[in-house]
Amino acid sequence: MLTPPTRFVTLITIATVLGFASCAQANPHGQLTASPSLSSLINTTVHVTEPAVRGDRSQELPFPSAPLFDGSQLAACDSSVLGSLVQSEPTASQWIVVLAASITSTTATLQIATRSADNVWRCSLAPTVARLGRNGIRPLADRRSGDDTTPSGVFSLGVVNSPQGPISFFGNSVDPGALGAYRHIQPDDCYGAQPNTTGYGHWRSDTTTCLGADELLHSVGAAYEHVVLIGANTEPNVSGDAPGEPALASAIFLHRFSYTASGATKATSGCVSIAHQPLLTALRTIDPRLNPHFAIGTRATLTGG
């Protein structure tokens, strides 16, 4: 038969406690140490054998208080949508929200909210006009490359392997101050978008076989002055880069507006586009260290309402 584990208990008299209080000194590291006379004050030590008892399970450190979703700091952004998103993905400390009126809308708003170190959400970019795919938005699992819809859902910041290493930011203009690695597009930079080929959804340096739906990035010009990669079907697991796989999406970017000859903004082939100045703000705000997420959809789909 197993005997209960034992523990030793040291009993210290009141004189000992008082002596420690009066003799404790701070060493150069700010830690309390007893003076040499402390041991002389410990006059009673008794070893007692008693059964050990398992203590109650408890949470030593409380969860941080619930972040604030309203008030002057967040007034410009949509607190009701943000509240739902934070509940769905509490590890994200930054949200880029693209809110469309309906699934057929080709125009939306884009806003950015960021949780600061004091656990308060603040509006980093107030809602600004955005353009979507020519055929509106569609859940990623239901869309296919070439259907001219913007994938809807929640996506992390995309990452793609480029010749200079993993990147989320790039463009035909020099780095405007992005908070992550930025690649200034080179003449042979190609983003694969031809379904069911090995290059689909991947970056390569290649001008001779960058054909069909593939994007020779420098040829897009000003619309790709600065780009943020949205993590819709991105590396490391790209559906559509092998035969028979559904080609869900490739090259889904946040980039600058394209314009008609008359100066009107154009809908996209599936990307999200905004004006030049908000785009600069976005690149200087989206921070990979904050686990940023994109949320694209209608109010109903993003809030579950």
JOKAQUI-V617900 format. One record per residue. N is the residue number from 1. RES is the residue in three letters. SS is DSSP state (hx for helix, st for strand, lp for the rest). PSI is psi as a letter, one per 40 degrees, with the letter a starting at -180 (999 if undefined). NEAR is the number of other C-alpha atoms within 10 Angstrom. Layout:
n=N res=RES ss=SS psi=PSI near=NEAR
n=N res=RES ss=SS psi=PSI near=NEAR
//
This chain:
n=1 res=MET ss=lp psi=h near=3
n=2 res=LEU ss=lp psi=h near=4
n=3 res=THR ss=lp psi=i near=6
n=4 res=PRO ss=lp psi=i near=10
n=5 res=PRO ss=lp psi=i near=10
n=6 res=THR ss=st psi=i near=12
n=7 res=ARG ss=lp psi=i near=13
n=8 res=PHE ss=lp psi=h near=11
n=9 res=VAL ss=lp psi=h near=12
n=10 res=THR ss=lp psi=h near=11
n=11 res=LEU ss=lp psi=h near=14
n=12 res=ILE ss=lp psi=h near=14
n=13 res=THR ss=lp psi=i near=14
n=14 res=ILE ss=hx psi=d near=11
n=15 res=ALA ss=hx psi=d near=12
n=16 res=THR ss=hx psi=d near=18
n=17 res=VAL ss=hx psi=d near=14
n=18 res=LEU ss=hx psi=d near=12
n=19 res=GLY ss=hx psi=d near=19
n=20 res=PHE ss=hx psi=d near=19
n=21 res=ALA ss=hx psi=d near=12
n=22 res=SER ss=hx psi=d near=12
n=23 res=CYS ss=hx psi=e near=15
n=24 res=ALA ss=lp psi=h near=15
n=25 res=GLN ss=st psi=i near=14
n=26 res=ALA ss=st psi=h near=11
n=27 res=ASN ss=lp psi=i near=10
n=28 res=PRO ss=lp psi=e near=7
n=29 res=HIS ss=lp psi=e near=6
n=30 res=GLY ss=lp psi=e near=8
n=31 res=GLN ss=lp psi=i near=9
n=32 res=LEU ss=st psi=h near=12
n=33 res=THR ss=st psi=i near=13
n=34 res=ALA ss=lp psi=i near=16
n=35 res=SER ss=lp psi=i near=14
n=36 res=PRO ss=lp psi=d near=9
n=37 res=SER ss=lp psi=e near=11
n=38 res=LEU ss=hx psi=d near=18
n=39 res=SER ss=hx psi=d near=12
n=40 res=SER ss=hx psi=e near=9
n=41 res=LEU ss=hx psi=e near=16
n=42 res=ILE ss=lp psi=h near=17
n=43 res=ASN ss=lp psi=e near=11
n=44 res=THR ss=lp psi=h near=10
n=45 res=THR ss=lp psi=h near=11
n=46 res=VAL ss=lp psi=h near=10
n=47 res=HIS ss=lp psi=h near=10
n=48 res=VAL ss=lp psi=h near=11
n=49 res=THR ss=lp psi=h near=11
n=50 res=GLU ss=lp psi=i near=12
n=51 res=PRO ss=st psi=i near=10
n=52 res=ALA ss=lp psi=i near=11
n=53 res=VAL ss=lp psi=h near=10
n=54 res=ARG ss=lp psi=h near=6
n=55 res=GLY ss=lp psi=i near=6
n=56 res=ASP ss=lp psi=i near=6
n=57 res=ARG ss=lp psi=h near=6
n=58 res=SER ss=lp psi=i near=7
n=59 res=GLN ss=lp psi=h near=7
n=60 res=GLU ss=lp psi=d near=6
n=61 res=LEU ss=lp psi=h near=6
n=62 res=PRO ss=lp psi=i near=7
n=63 res=PHE ss=lp psi=i near=7
n=64 res=PRO ss=lp psi=i near=8
n=65 res=SER ss=lp psi=i near=9
n=66 res=ALA ss=lp psi=h near=8
n=67 res=PRO ss=lp psi=i near=14
n=68 res=LEU ss=st psi=h near=15
n=69 res=PHE ss=lp psi=e near=23
n=70 res=ASP ss=lp psi=a near=19
n=71 res=GLY ss=lp psi=i near=12
n=72 res=SER ss=hx psi=d near=9
n=73 res=GLN ss=hx psi=d near=15
n=74 res=LEU ss=hx psi=e near=21
n=75 res=ALA ss=lp psi=d near=13
n=76 res=ALA ss=lp psi=d near=17
n=77 res=CYS ss=lp psi=i near=23
n=78 res=ASP ss=lp psi=h near=20
n=79 res=SER ss=hx psi=d near=19
n=80 res=SER ss=hx psi=d near=13
n=81 res=VAL ss=hx psi=d near=20
n=82 res=LEU ss=hx psi=d near=24
n=83 res=GLY ss=hx psi=d near=17
n=84 res=SER ss=hx psi=d near=15
n=85 res=LEU ss=hx psi=d near=21
n=86 res=VAL ss=hx psi=d near=16
n=87 res=GLN ss=hx psi=d near=11
n=88 res=SER ss=hx psi=d near=13
n=89 res=GLU ss=lp psi=g near=12
n=90 res=PRO ss=lp psi=e near=10
n=91 res=THR ss=lp psi=e near=12
n=92 res=ALA ss=lp psi=h near=19
n=93 res=SER ss=lp psi=e near=22
n=94 res=GLN ss=st psi=h near=27
n=95 res=TRP ss=st psi=h near=28
n=96 res=ILE ss=st psi=h near=24
n=97 res=VAL ss=st psi=h near=25
n=98 res=VAL ss=st psi=h near=27
n=99 res=LEU ss=st psi=h near=26
n=100 res=ALA ss=st psi=i near=24
n=101 res=ALA ss=lp psi=d near=14
n=102 res=SER ss=lp psi=i near=16
n=103 res=ILE ss=lp psi=e near=17
n=104 res=THR ss=lp psi=e near=15
n=105 res=SER ss=lp psi=i near=19
n=106 res=THR ss=lp psi=e near=23
n=107 res=THR ss=st psi=i near=23
n=108 res=ALA ss=st psi=a near=24
n=109 res=THR ss=st psi=i near=19
n=110 res=LEU ss=st psi=h near=26
n=111 res=GLN ss=st psi=i near=22
n=112 res=ILE ss=st psi=h near=26
n=113 res=ALA ss=st psi=i near=27
n=114 res=THR ss=st psi=h near=23
n=115 res=ARG ss=st psi=h near=19
n=116 res=SER ss=lp psi=i near=13
n=117 res=ALA ss=lp psi=d near=8
n=118 res=ASP ss=lp psi=e near=9
n=119 res=ASN ss=lp psi=f near=14
n=120 res=VAL ss=st psi=h near=18
n=121 res=TRP ss=st psi=h near=24
n=122 res=ARG ss=st psi=i near=23
n=123 res=CYS ss=st psi=h near=23
n=124 res=SER ss=st psi=d near=22
n=125 res=LEU ss=st psi=h near=20
n=126 res=ALA ss=st psi=i near=17
n=127 res=PRO ss=st psi=h near=19
n=128 res=THR ss=st psi=i near=15
n=129 res=VAL ss=st psi=h near=16
n=130 res=ALA ss=st psi=i near=25
n=131 res=ARG ss=st psi=i near=30
n=132 res=LEU ss=lp psi=a near=28
n=133 res=GLY ss=st psi=i near=24
n=134 res=ARG ss=lp psi=d near=20
n=135 res=ASN ss=lp psi=f near=18
n=136 res=GLY ss=lp psi=a near=26
n=137 res=ILE ss=st psi=i near=25
n=138 res=ARG ss=st psi=h near=22
n=139 res=PRO ss=st psi=i near=17
n=140 res=LEU ss=hx psi=d near=18
n=141 res=ALA ss=hx psi=d near=14
n=142 res=ASP ss=hx psi=e near=10
n=143 res=ARG ss=lp psi=i near=19
n=144 res=ARG ss=lp psi=i near=20
n=145 res=SER ss=lp psi=h near=21
n=146 res=GLY ss=lp psi=e near=16
n=147 res=ASP ss=lp psi=e near=16
n=148 res=ASP ss=lp psi=f near=20
n=149 res=THR ss=lp psi=i near=28
n=150 res=THR ss=st psi=h near=32
n=151 res=PRO ss=st psi=h near=31
n=152 res=SER ss=st psi=i near=26
n=153 res=GLY ss=st psi=a near=19
n=154 res=VAL ss=st psi=h near=22
n=155 res=PHE ss=st psi=i near=20
n=156 res=SER ss=st psi=i near=19
n=157 res=LEU ss=st psi=h near=21
n=158 res=GLY ss=lp psi=i near=25
n=159 res=VAL ss=lp psi=h near=19
n=160 res=VAL ss=st psi=i near=19
n=161 res=ASN ss=st psi=h near=14
n=162 res=SER ss=st psi=i near=17
n=163 res=PRO ss=lp psi=d near=12
n=164 res=GLN ss=lp psi=e near=9
n=165 res=GLY ss=st psi=a near=11
n=166 res=PRO ss=st psi=h near=16
n=167 res=ILE ss=st psi=i near=18
n=168 res=SER ss=lp psi=e near=23
n=169 res=PHE ss=st psi=h near=26
n=170 res=PHE ss=st psi=i near=25
n=171 res=GLY ss=st psi=i near=23
n=172 res=ASN ss=lp psi=e near=21
n=173 res=SER ss=lp psi=i near=16
n=174 res=VAL ss=lp psi=i near=13
n=175 res=ASP ss=lp psi=h near=19
n=176 res=PRO ss=lp psi=e near=16
n=177 res=GLY ss=lp psi=f near=13
n=178 res=ALA ss=lp psi=i near=20
n=179 res=LEU ss=lp psi=e near=17
n=180 res=GLY ss=lp psi=i near=17
n=181 res=ALA ss=lp psi=h near=15
n=182 res=TYR ss=st psi=h near=23
n=183 res=ARG ss=st psi=h near=22
n=184 res=HIS ss=st psi=h near=16
n=185 res=ILE ss=lp psi=h near=19
n=186 res=GLN ss=lp psi=i near=13
n=187 res=PRO ss=lp psi=d near=14
n=188 res=ASP ss=lp psi=e near=16
n=189 res=ASP ss=st psi=h near=21
n=190 res=CYS ss=st psi=h near=25
n=191 res=TYR ss=st psi=h near=24
n=192 res=GLY ss=lp psi=h near=26
n=193 res=ALA ss=lp psi=e near=28
n=194 res=GLN ss=lp psi=h near=22
n=195 res=PRO ss=lp psi=i near=27
n=196 res=ASN ss=lp psi=f near=17
n=197 res=THR ss=lp psi=i near=15
n=198 res=THR ss=lp psi=d near=15
n=199 res=GLY ss=lp psi=e near=19
n=200 res=TYR ss=lp psi=h near=24
n=201 res=GLY ss=lp psi=e near=31
n=202 res=HIS ss=lp psi=i near=21
n=203 res=TRP ss=st psi=h near=19
n=204 res=ARG ss=st psi=i near=17
n=205 res=SER ss=st psi=h near=16
n=206 res=ASP ss=lp psi=h near=15
n=207 res=THR ss=lp psi=d near=13
n=208 res=THR ss=lp psi=d near=7
n=209 res=THR ss=lp psi=e near=11
n=210 res=CYS ss=lp psi=g near=21
n=211 res=LEU ss=lp psi=i near=14
n=212 res=GLY ss=lp psi=b near=10
n=213 res=ALA ss=lp psi=e near=15
n=214 res=ASP ss=lp psi=i near=21
n=215 res=GLU ss=st psi=h near=19
n=216 res=LEU ss=st psi=h near=22
n=217 res=LEU ss=hx psi=d near=21
n=218 res=HIS ss=hx psi=d near=20
n=219 res=SER ss=hx psi=e near=14
n=220 res=VAL ss=hx psi=d near=12
n=221 res=GLY ss=hx psi=b near=12
n=222 res=ALA ss=hx psi=d near=16
n=223 res=ALA ss=hx psi=d near=22
n=224 res=TYR ss=hx psi=f near=23
n=225 res=GLU ss=lp psi=d near=24
n=226 res=HIS ss=lp psi=i near=28
n=227 res=VAL ss=st psi=i near=25
n=228 res=VAL ss=st psi=h near=25
n=229 res=LEU ss=st psi=h near=21
n=230 res=ILE ss=st psi=h near=26
n=231 res=GLY ss=lp psi=f near=22
n=232 res=ALA ss=lp psi=h near=25
n=233 res=ASN ss=lp psi=f near=22
n=234 res=THR ss=lp psi=i near=24
n=235 res=GLU ss=lp psi=i near=15
n=236 res=PRO ss=lp psi=e near=12
n=237 res=ASN ss=lp psi=g near=9
n=238 res=VAL ss=lp psi=h near=20
n=239 res=SER ss=lp psi=h near=21
n=240 res=GLY ss=lp psi=e near=25
n=241 res=ASP ss=lp psi=e near=22
n=242 res=ALA ss=lp psi=i near=15
n=243 res=PRO ss=lp psi=h near=12
n=244 res=GLY ss=lp psi=e near=10
n=245 res=GLU ss=lp psi=i near=13
n=246 res=PRO ss=lp psi=h near=18
n=247 res=ALA ss=lp psi=g near=25
n=248 res=LEU ss=lp psi=d near=23
n=249 res=ALA ss=lp psi=i near=28
n=250 res=SER ss=lp psi=i near=30
n=251 res=ALA ss=lp psi=f near=25
n=252 res=ILE ss=lp psi=h near=23
n=253 res=PHE ss=st psi=i near=22
n=254 res=LEU ss=st psi=h near=24
n=255 res=HIS ss=st psi=a near=27
n=256 res=ARG ss=st psi=i near=25
n=257 res=PHE ss=lp psi=i near=23
n=258 res=SER ss=lp psi=i near=20
n=259 res=TYR ss=st psi=i near=12
n=260 res=THR ss=lp psi=i near=9
n=261 res=ALA ss=lp psi=d near=6
n=262 res=SER ss=lp psi=e near=6
n=263 res=GLY ss=lp psi=e near=8
n=264 res=ALA ss=lp psi=i near=10
n=265 res=THR ss=st psi=i near=18
n=266 res=LYS ss=lp psi=i near=17
n=267 res=ALA ss=lp psi=i near=24
n=268 res=THR ss=st psi=a near=20
n=269 res=SER ss=lp psi=e near=19
n=270 res=GLY ss=lp psi=e near=28
n=271 res=CYS ss=lp psi=i near=23
n=272 res=VAL ss=st psi=h near=28
n=273 res=SER ss=st psi=i near=28
n=274 res=ILE ss=st psi=i near=24
n=275 res=ALA ss=lp psi=i near=17
n=276 res=HIS ss=hx psi=d near=16
n=277 res=GLN ss=hx psi=d near=9
n=278 res=PRO ss=hx psi=d near=19
n=279 res=LEU ss=hx psi=d near=23
n=280 res=LEU ss=hx psi=d near=20
n=281 res=THR ss=hx psi=d near=16
n=282 res=ALA ss=hx psi=d near=25
n=283 res=LEU ss=hx psi=d near=22
n=284 res=ARG ss=lp psi=e near=15
n=285 res=THR ss=lp psi=d near=18
n=286 res=ILE ss=lp psi=h near=25
n=287 res=ASP ss=lp psi=h near=17
n=288 res=PRO ss=hx psi=d near=18
n=289 res=ARG ss=hx psi=e near=11
n=290 res=LEU ss=hx psi=e near=15
n=291 res=ASN ss=lp psi=f near=14
n=292 res=PRO ss=lp psi=i near=22
n=293 res=HIS ss=st psi=i near=25
n=294 res=PHE ss=st psi=h near=24
n=295 res=ALA ss=st psi=h near=24
n=296 res=ILE ss=st psi=h near=26
n=297 res=GLY ss=st psi=a near=26
n=298 res=THR ss=st psi=i near=22
n=299 res=ARG ss=hx psi=d near=17
n=300 res=ALA ss=hx psi=d near=13
n=301 res=THR ss=hx psi=d near=16
n=302 res=LEU ss=hx psi=d near=22
n=303 res=THR ss=hx psi=e near=16
n=304 res=GLY ss=lp psi=e near=10
n=305 res=GLY ss=lp psi=999 near=8
//
